Amino acid sequence: MARRVSKVVRPLAKGQITIPAEFRQKLGIDANTLLDISLVEGKLEIIPIRIRGAEPLREYTDDDIQQFLEADKIDAQTAGKVKELLSQGRI
């Protein structure tokens, strides 16, 4: 049976938690790692996603976003909402 290693963490007000550095190091989790989070029989299961040969997710600059919005020729209200959501990391 595998040895269980546990840490106690406290969620922040909006439910965010910090994965302890020891766990991140052992699992190879960094700022570009995607995580698959599942609720399994009342427990959270977090699995790093490994995509072979994949490049890290691209980060877009404000100029990139502006070019996309201009190319799409969407109305100013929709463009503003998209920029807001992108800046919040919600899309």
Contacts in CASP RR format, 6 or more apart in sequence:
PFRMAT RR
TARGET T0000
AUTHOR 0000-0000-0000
METHOD contacts of the structure
MODEL  1
MARRVSKVVRPLAKGQITIPAEFRQKLGIDANTLLDISLVEGKLEIIPIR
IRGAEPLREYTDDDIQQFLEADKIDAQTAGKVKELLSQGRI
5 22 0 8 1.000
5 23 0 8 1.000
7 20 0 8 1.000
7 22 0 8 1.000
7 23 0 8 1.000
9 17 0 8 1.000
9 18 0 8 1.000
9 20 0 8 1.000
10 17 0 8 1.000
11 17 0 8 1.000
19 29 0 8 1.000
19 46 0 8 1.000
23 29 0 8 1.000
24 30 0 8 1.000
27 48 0 8 1.000
28 48 0 8 1.000
29 35 0 8 1.000
29 48 0 8 1.000
32 56 0 8 1.000
32 57 0 8 1.000
33 48 0 8 1.000
33 49 0 8 1.000
34 48 0 8 1.000
34 49 0 8 1.000
34 51 0 8 1.000
34 57 0 8 1.000
35 46 0 8 1.000
35 47 0 8 1.000
35 48 0 8 1.000
35 49 0 8 1.000
36 46 0 8 1.000
36 47 0 8 1.000
36 48 0 8 1.000
36 49 0 8 1.000
37 44 0 8 1.000
37 45 0 8 1.000
37 46 0 8 1.000
38 44 0 8 1.000
38 45 0 8 1.000
38 47 0 8 1.000
39 45 0 8 1.000
60 68 0 8 1.000
60 86 0 8 1.000
65 82 0 8 1.000
65 83 0 8 1.000
65 86 0 8 1.000
69 79 0 8 1.000
69 82 0 8 1.000
69 83 0 8 1.000
74 82 0 8 1.000
82 91 0 8 1.000
85 91 0 8 1.000
END
